[in-house]
Amino acid sequence: MPPLLPPSLCFRVTRACNARCGFCLAPPDGVHPSGEVLRHRLDWLRARGVRSFDFCGGEPTLHPALPELLRHLHAGGGRGQVTTNGLALSDALLQALKATGGTVKVSLHGDRAHHDALVGCEAFEATTATVRRLVEAGVPTALQTTVVAGGGEAVGWVVAFCLQHHVRRLNLLPFIPRGRGRDRREDYGLEPFARRALRDEVKALRRAHLGHLDLRWLDFSLRPVPVVEPDGRVVWEGATERVDREICRIEEMIPTHL
C-alpha cells in the first residue's frame, strides 16, 4: 500500500539558516540535499497526490535550486509557496515567483528591537525591504508572526505594518516549544490566560479590518502539520517532537504505519 499523504505539505529544502531564532522549530543540523534529490522528492510526492508545497527550512532562500524547484513544480501542475525570514531574495527567485504564480510568507515578529531580538541578528531592515520588494513586484505576500510571552504589543504593530504596506494576510502563531524553542519555553511560553487573551484580540482585530486584512490565529500545538524533512522523512509534526509520527521515507519508498 502506498503511503496516505495530504494534498498539501511543508517541504524543507535545507536545514541551513542565516538567522538564529530563539523559537526555531527546525534549527540547522547540516542537512542540505542537492537540487536533483529535491526534484526527485517533488515528483515522488506529486505522484502520490500532493499538489501544494510550502518550501521552508531552515531558510529555503539559501538553497540555490529553489527557483528551479518552483519552475519544475509549476510545469507539472503543482502550486508553490515560500516561507522565508526575508533576509535574502535573489532576482532569480523573484522572477521564478512571478513566472509561476508562487506566493510568499515572510516572518516578521514586530518592530526593529523586538524582531531582531527574536531572530538573533540584525534582520529588520532586510526583512522589511523584502516585503516591500515582493509587494511592489505583485507577488502575493503574507506575513507570519510568532507571538511569545511579553510580546503581545507586537500584534498591533504588525497589523499596522500590514495595512501601511498593503499586505493582505497576516498569520499569528503562538509559540510552541519545538526545536530550539525547547530551551526557551521559560522565556517565550504563553500562559493559558495570555494565549486566550491574544486569541480574543486577534478575533477583534479580524472583525475590525475585515475586507482589508485577513488575520488568522494558527495554533500548531492543536493539530499536527505534515512536513518533508531534508533527510527524506515525511512526518506529522505535533506540538513537541515526542508526539511526531513518521509517515514514510521518500528514498526508501517504504511506508511506515500512520
N, C-alpha and C positions, 0 to 999 in steps of 0.2 A: 504493500500500500504506500503511495506517495504521501509525504507529509501534508497535513492540512494547514495551509498558510492563509493569512488575512490578505485582502486586496491592497492594503497599504501598510508600509512599514518604514522604520528608520534604518538607514543604510550607512553604517560608519565606514568611511573610506580610509581612515587613518586614526591612530591614537597619538599622533604628534600634535602639538599645540604651541602657539606663540603667546599664550596667556597662562596665568596660574590662579584661576578662580578658586576661592576657598570652598565653594559648594559644588565643585565639578563632579558630575555623575560618571564621567569616563576619563579619568586622568591619564596622562601619557604613560605608555608601557612599552614603547619601542616597536609596536606592530604597525607596519606601513606597507601593505600589499601593492603589487605592481598594477598598472593600468590594465594589463592583459588579464590578470586574475580578477579584477573588479568587473571587467566586461563579461567574463565568463559567468560570474555570480549573477549579474543582472539578467543575462539570458536564461540561466537556470531557474531563477525565481520567476521571471515572466512566463516561462513555460509551465509554471505551476500556479498561475492565476494572479500573481502580484502585478498590479498595474501602476501604482503610485509609490514613489520613492522620495523620502526626505533624506538628502545627502547631509550627513552630520559627521561628528568626530568625537574626540579630538577637535581639530579645526579643519574642516574639509577644504577650505581655500588653499591650504598648504600643499594639497596633492596636485601636481601638475596635470594629471589626467582628467581633472574634474570637468573642464569644458568639453572634452571629447566624450566623457561619460554622459553628460546631458544630451549631446547631439545623438549619441548612439541610442539612448533610451527613447528619445523623441522619434527617431527614424523607425523604431519598432512599435510605435503607438503608445508608449508609456508616458507618464507625467512625472516631472522632476521638480523638486523644491530643494533649496539650500538653506541650512541653518548655520549661521556664522556669527562670530564675535565682531565682525566688521573691521578688523584691523588691516586687512588686505583685500583688495578687489582688483584683479588684473583686468586689462582691456579685453583679453581673450575670454575671460569668464563673463564679463558684462555682455559681450557680443553673443556668446552662447545662450545666455539667459534670454536675451531679446529674440534671438532666432528661434528658440524652442518654446517660447511662452512660459519659461520657468518662473517660479516665484521664490521669494527670499524671506526668511525670518532673521532679523538682526537682534542680537542680545544687547539690550540697553537697560541698565538697572537703576538709573536715577541721575542726579546731577553729577558734575565732574568729580567732586570729592567722594561721593558715595559710590559711584560706578568704579572709579579707579581703585578704591579700597577693596571692593569685592573681587575685581578682576585680577588684582595683584600686580598691575603695571599701569603706566600712563597710557590709557586707551581711549579716553573720552573724545579727544579731538578727531582721531582717526575713525572711530566708530560713527560719530555723528556726521562726519563728512561722507562716509559710505552711504548712510541713509539718504542724505540729500542727493548724492550722485545717482542712486538707484531710482528714487522718485522722479528726478529730472529726466532720466532715461526711459521712463514709462514702464519700469519693471514692477509688477505688483509686489509691494513690500509691507511686511508686518513687523511689529516689534515684539520681543519676548523679554519679560522682566521677571527675574526671580526675586521674591519677597522674603526677606529674612527678619528675624526679631529686631525690633528697633528701627526698621526701615519702612514703616507704614507711610511716612510722608513722601516716600519716593513714588507712590502710586499716583498721587495728584500731579507731581512734577512730570511723570512720563505721559500721563493723559494730556497735559497741556502741550508737551512737546509734539505729540502726535497731531493734535489739532493745528498747531502752528505750521508743521511741515507736511501736512496733507497725507499723513499715514492713516490708512483707513481701518487697520485692525491692530489690536493690542491683546496679547496673551499674558496673563498674570499667573505665575507659577509659585505657589508656596514652597518653601524649602523642604526638601526631603533628604534624609541622612544616608545617601549613597556615595560611593566613590570617596573622593577627598572630603566630602561632607560628613562622613562618619566621625572624623576627628574634630569637627566644628559644630556638632549638634548643640553643645552648651552655649555657644556664641550665637548661632543662627536659628536654632529650633524655635518654632512658634508654639506658644501655649495654646490649648484648645480655644480659650476665650478670645485670644488675639486672632486666631485663624477665622473664627466665626465672625468677628467684627470686620475683618478685612473683606471677607466674602460678602457681607451685607453692604459694605461700602462700594464694592465693585458692582453689585446689583443696582445700587442707587445711581452710580456714575453711568452705567449702561443705559438706564432709562433716561438720564439727563442728556446724553449725547446720541440718542437713537437717531439713525439716519446720517450721522457724521462720523461715528467711530464705533466699530464692532468690538466691544470688550468681552473677553472670555476669561473665566476663572478655571484654570486647568490644574486640578489637584491629582497628580500622578501617583499619590500614595493610595488612591482609592481604586485604581484599575491598572492592570498590567499593560505594558507597551511592547509591541513586537519590534525587536531590534536585530539587525545583522551585525555581528561583531567583526572587526578586521581579521580575526583568525578563522572566519568562515562559519562560526556557530550562529544559528538563528535562535533567539531566546525571547521568552516572555519576561520582561523586566518588571519587577514589583517594587514596593516601597523600600526594600532592602535586598542585598544580594542573597540573603538567606532564603528568600521566597522565590527567587528566579527559577524558571523552568526552561530547559533546553528543548527545542522542537526538533532540530536536526542539525547536521553539519553538511554544508554545501559540497565541499570537496569529496567527502566520503560518499555522499548521496545515500546515506543510510539513516532513515528517520529513527528517532527515539520516541518513547511514549510521551504524549502530551501530559 
